[in-house]
Amino acid sequence: MSARVLSGEQSNTSIICQVEGAGLPSDVIVKVFRTLAAGDNPDVTVQGALAATDPGLVPAPVGSLRGTWPSAAGSVSGHLAVAQAFVPGVRDAWRVALEVCRAGTDFTPTARALGRVTARIHGALATAFGTTVATAAARTALLDSIRSRYAVAVTAVPALAAHQGAVEATLDTVATMEWPALQRVHGDYHLGQILYLGAEDVLAIDFEGEPLRPLAERTVPDLALRDVAGMVRSFDYVAGAVRMEAGGLERQDWADTCRDAFLAAYRETIPGGGPTDTAMLAALELDKALYEVGYEARQRPAWLPIPRQAVERLLAEAPETHTGPHRQEHHGSRPDAGTRR
C-alpha cells in the first residue's frame, strides 16, 4: 500500500491510498475531518444514501470512522473520517469549464449532464431522507439571510444601496408565494464539487456543506433550488474569471447558454417537474451573489466585480414594486464559511 497527502484543503486532510486485495477499489481517498462535530457528518451519510438509492451519482463509498471525545457537555461522538473510491487522472469541472470558456467552445453537453445529475441527486435525497413542509421559521430565515447579506454587500459596495427597493420587492414576492417542500441538499454546490470524467459523465463530491458552519445547520432541510442557484452562479463565475484574466474578454453569453442547458435538463429530469419556480430561483441566486460580494470584499477584492455585476443584473431584473419601509428588525444573520468555486 502507498499513500500521499493532498494539499490546499480548507478544513479536511485527504489522503490518496493505493491498496491491494480485500475487495476494495485499487485507489481510495480517505478524508480526515479536521473540524470535528458531534453527530453524523453529511459527507458520510448523504453520499452513502445516494450510492444506495441511485448508484453512479457519487464515487463509491468504502467506509467511515467514528470516534468519541470529551466536551464541555460530556462525552460526544461523531465521524472522524470517510473513505471512498478515488478516480485518478480526473479534474474538477471548474478547471475544465475555465479552459472551455477561454476557448469560447461549447460546454452545454456537460451543463445538461449536470442538470440531470443534480435532479437525480435531489430525487434520491428526497427518497432517502424525506421532505418537510416549509415552516414560517424557515421562510423567515431565508428572508433574514437575504437582508443580512444585502446589508453586508452595501457596506462593501455602497452603490448597491440604490437597489433597496428591488431587494424588498424580491423579498415580498418570496414571502407571499407558495413554497416547495424542504429536503436534504448538497449545500455548497458548484463546479469545483464536480468530478469531470467526460463531456457527459460527471460525479458529485463533498456533501458536507459549508464545513465551517455548525453541523446542526448543515443538516437542516433546505430548498433544493439552493443547489440549483449555486451551480448557476458557478457558470457565471467562470465567465467572470475569464473576463478578468483576459482583459475584458466577454463570455456572458457562454454562461447564459450553460445556465439554460442546465436548467432545462434539471426540469426535464426532476421527479414530477420539481420545484423550479423562477421567482424563488432568482431570490436564491441573489442570496448567493450577495454572499459572494461580502466574501470577495474580505478575501479577494480583485474578484469583487464578478458578484457585484451579478447582483446588479439580478436586481435590475427585479420589479421594484415594494413601497413599504425597510424592515430593519429582520437583519438577522447566520455564520458563513469561505466559498470555493
Secondary structure as UniProt FT lines:
FT   STRAND          2..5
FT   STRAND          12..18
FT   TURN            22..23
FT   STRAND          27..33
FT   HELIX           42..53
FT   TURN            55..56
FT   STRAND          61..71
FT   TURN            72..73
FT   STRAND          74..85
FT   TURN            88..89
FT   STRAND          91..92
FT   HELIX           93..103
FT   HELIX           108..129
FT   STRAND          131..132
FT   HELIX           136..156
FT   HELIX           158..163
FT   HELIX           164..176
FT   STRAND          182..183
FT   HELIX           191..193
FT   STRAND          194..198
FT   TURN            199..200
FT   STRAND          201..204
FT   TURN            211..212
FT   HELIX           215..218
FT   HELIX           224..245
FT   TURN            246..247
FT   HELIX           252..269
FT   HELIX           271..273
FT   HELIX           278..299
FT   HELIX           301..303
FT   HELIX           305..317
FT   HELIX           328..330
//
